[in-house]
């Protein structure tokens, strides 16, 4: 290896070392020819751990998981426009989680672009919609400074994925300089006027609720939420959130329901909705004749701070203004007994509640089977729950991979539908290579079960033969044990509650990645 | 099932029936909630065969393969922006193959869009760069006509993928009307002035070459190419092409080399390059100090017709103008003997040449191991070769799936690198469900071998530990037999030339999908 400290840096080296200077510690990569100098630069950068992913959707989902654990952006390395597209769905999900992420996209050498070679595409165009910031480092002298700017921009004003294009000639040319060090942007502090207005509105309300997300879901934020609850305000989280602390010793807020009709019934009579760290709630999908905005008609809404704000501080300031002295009780430790009999989402939830280790992370891409597990773990040992926020399935396994690499020494549980897990099954291989402590529970029902529910809800009629084919994963049934073992992750089938409980206990007790194929009913 | 002929059509039904009226016979789909009425419409449309794909990149690659065989666009059904992104890389590849394709992208109901629900994205923005036509059917009365317009637009002027967004409320609302029938656009006929100019240039050239693609690669076109060859013009195809007829009885043109330095050496002394059905050749990637345009400095270029033209007709018109009476000989039938010993790309090529059935299709995503198989099959039984044109790996298996569904009664051989096949391994499941006659040969070298070659070529230096990790697929080695069996496709390992030869012969003789894991050297 050449001594990189005594010779001039390439643009690739300036980019990589600048990101490392700013605290980036992981790169999830699938490189191609145009990224060879980035690969060499990573070879020379011991502060960044490079992880090969066999599909870019794994890389971007893993970067999201890594950032949710560390609070700092991870880097991805993507091969031109095609690599970005492959990683795009999990970038969309990260944008909806307000996760900082730095996507470094290799591009052709600038003078080569005008020849429209086969892999050329309009990357600024196709990547723009899912990037909170996007630029191309067309000059080697700019590579370091643009890396620093990208890092800063990933924190916002509203945090999210940024895209930094690195043309091959910038990457290979010497003359790169480290980017000037930037300060990490802070979330917005509470606005005193809005806090006062919110307190006044609460005093005049019969049935107030506060909808929270962001830092309000940390232990610090939830402690403040418990004060608001004691002061008579119902505390509700978004249906989906990037990360929430929960379990024994932590105040447990309610959660917004997924289906619009359930959410509206749950909110009946609410006359004030405060919003902190998120947006006014809307239905995930539209349905014929059903509302889009999930706020009762006579309910006033008041946004104290959006996702750009430090919602934990907002809750604290509001509780102070209201003079809240007491706090609602935190959740007790209450572990269910050993489940028996048929395996289903509820018995799986009970086993998870029994065995989930203290300090673990959960990556939830469980679709229709995820809710019981969530509900039953509210009184489990303290843990952190991470959800699919953007609705693009196939996030669970990659997110767990990235989280586990960031949370060394802590266990990660991934719960995923079989349809969702197929999307990015290549994550299993990276889990095996990295030896991460991830327990993957796949709900095997050989069905896009949620869509069978939605088919009825949208009024699309009863499924005929074609529709049943388009919503069913049977014929052939996927053998999840073989699929997992093929990629180096040990796996077992579980068909009863007892089998699952034993398998889960064993998996948490044994280092390295595991997969449990949990055979649950399709209906 | 309701009688759809006596009641009003929904927008979804108008769209689907209009596409069927125009000859669309296949839909490769992964639907979500916003596409439930499209699913119901497909349920009522017996003229379209709907195929579930467990990842959208499979759907778009299969639509490409289906269209390459039939010459008509297939339909895909994608779930909002995230579904498009997942299918995006193979849409990019289809754009580079000039393949007509109709991507139907479900979207939120129009009045729901402004609430920015979690799955909302700027689909027109992100899908635009890889669409030759894009519109959103925001009014139910327009759905049928826009479907007809999309079908027409997929044929060009330059053929390629089109994107038709279908908001959920357009899909579910009644009032849809069938789109007015459109005529299929024709490729551009030869331009008499350019033919005359080309003939004159040929007469004055010492060493002329004609670079061809498109309809010039059909048996009809190659018969005309043989006349040009006999008239003293070297005939060269693009390095990568959507489809070419070849084997015994068919004139075999030369093929442009992939690496720029090889291509330039091969073209040394060429003083005239005619271009028919394609573009002036450019290097796939830029390399420090190497040319982008693959035309010698003193060589004149003359574009007779681009990809929008009927290049077979151009070759015929040029041969007539030159008074070409003779034709170069077609390839003879010349099958190699049984290969023995160590398994490598050459012995695999020999076995393929021996056993490739007459009339079969080959889907080539073989990356560094594909070239020997191509070279050794030039004198095999007549067949059709389909290549990865856009450089985004992961096309081979999906393309084979779609081609096999279109080419009932004919065999499809897919050759793929292991790194490429991992990208869209979910195609195996759809092959099993559909029972297609596809033989998948995976070159298992546990390496992105091409990148180890490119690392040296780009001057990025010798790989260190990190670089070796980023370019190598070993640790753990993927068990391709298990991965295939997990998805319902029978599979075998082959480690010697004899084993591979026997396995290939058996696979072609047995109906349904097969996979052969061909263990080849990494270097």
Interface residues (C-beta under 8 A of the other chain):
Chain A: X1 X2 X29 X31 X32 X33 X34 X36 X37 X39 X40 X42 X43 X44 X50 X52 X54 X55 X57 X81 X82 X83 X85 X86 X88 X89 X91 X92 X93 X96 X108 X109 X111 X112 X115 X116 X117 X118 X119 X121 X122 X125 X126 X127 X128 X129 X130 X168 X169 X172 X240 X279 X282 X283 X284 X285 X286 X288 X292 X293 X389 X390 X391 X392 X394 X419 X422 X423 X425 X426 X429 X432 X433 X450 X451 X454 X455 X458 X459 X460 X461 X462 X463 X464 X465 X466 X467 X469 X470 X471 X472 X473 X475 X476 X477 X478 X479 X480 X481 X482 X483 X485 X486 X487 X488
Chain B: X1 X2 X29 X31 X32 X33 X34 X36 X37 X39 X40 X42 X43 X44 X50 X52 X54 X55 X57 X81 X82 X83 X85 X86 X88 X89 X91 X92 X93 X96 X108 X109 X111 X112 X115 X116 X117 X118 X119 X121 X122 X125 X126 X127 X128 X129 X130 X168 X169 X172 X240 X279 X282 X283 X284 X285 X286 X288 X292 X293 X389 X390 X391 X392 X394 X419 X422 X423 X425 X426 X429 X432 X433 X450 X451 X454 X455 X458 X459 X460 X461 X463 X464 X465 X466 X467 X469 X470 X471 X472 X473 X475 X476 X477 X478 X479 X480 X481 X482 X483 X485 X486 X487 X488
